[in-house]
């Protein structure tokens, strides 16, 4: 199956997601993830707006328009990041399970290989689809380093991680806002019952 690491289209995903929010296009149905990242970025954006106004009052009038334009781009980049994560949720159907990071790539697994999901508290350095140090049969797929779900696979699934190599994965670590919602989505598809 596939694991798509980040490519040059990150800016396109950000801009497209932000534009979709602005024109009020409905988000794709799915399972949300990366709530911690969304909250941190929204707080940083709010702080940036306040700091921008304070700093602008101290700048010479001739520099203020340039500063305002740069601050606007920074705020839009933060909001675009949040929109990209919200508008690219995990998806589960009868054929496949797609674990997304929003803007840094995704992992597509055959539904028939997903045997169980379990809560974990795990940190794996990096972002996007990546190998897990010390676990040769594991892959992490998240927008940040914090992971809270282990997806167990049987049989193993070969995942091409691009420059990071190929992994015959028995476990994929990811993050989700609701483990019960992920479990329910997996149980709703035609497949033997999951071991929880």
Secondary structure, 3 states (H helix, E strand, C coil): CEEEECCCCHHHHHHHHHHHHHCCCCCCCCECCCHHHHHHHHHHHHHHHHHHHHHHHHCCHHHHHHHHHHHHHHHHHHHHHHHHHHCCCEEECCCEEEEECCCCEEEEEEHHHEEEEEEEEEECCCCEEEEECCEEEEEEEECCCEEEEEEEEEEEEEEECHHHCEEEEEEEEECCCCHHHHHHHHHHCCCCCCCC
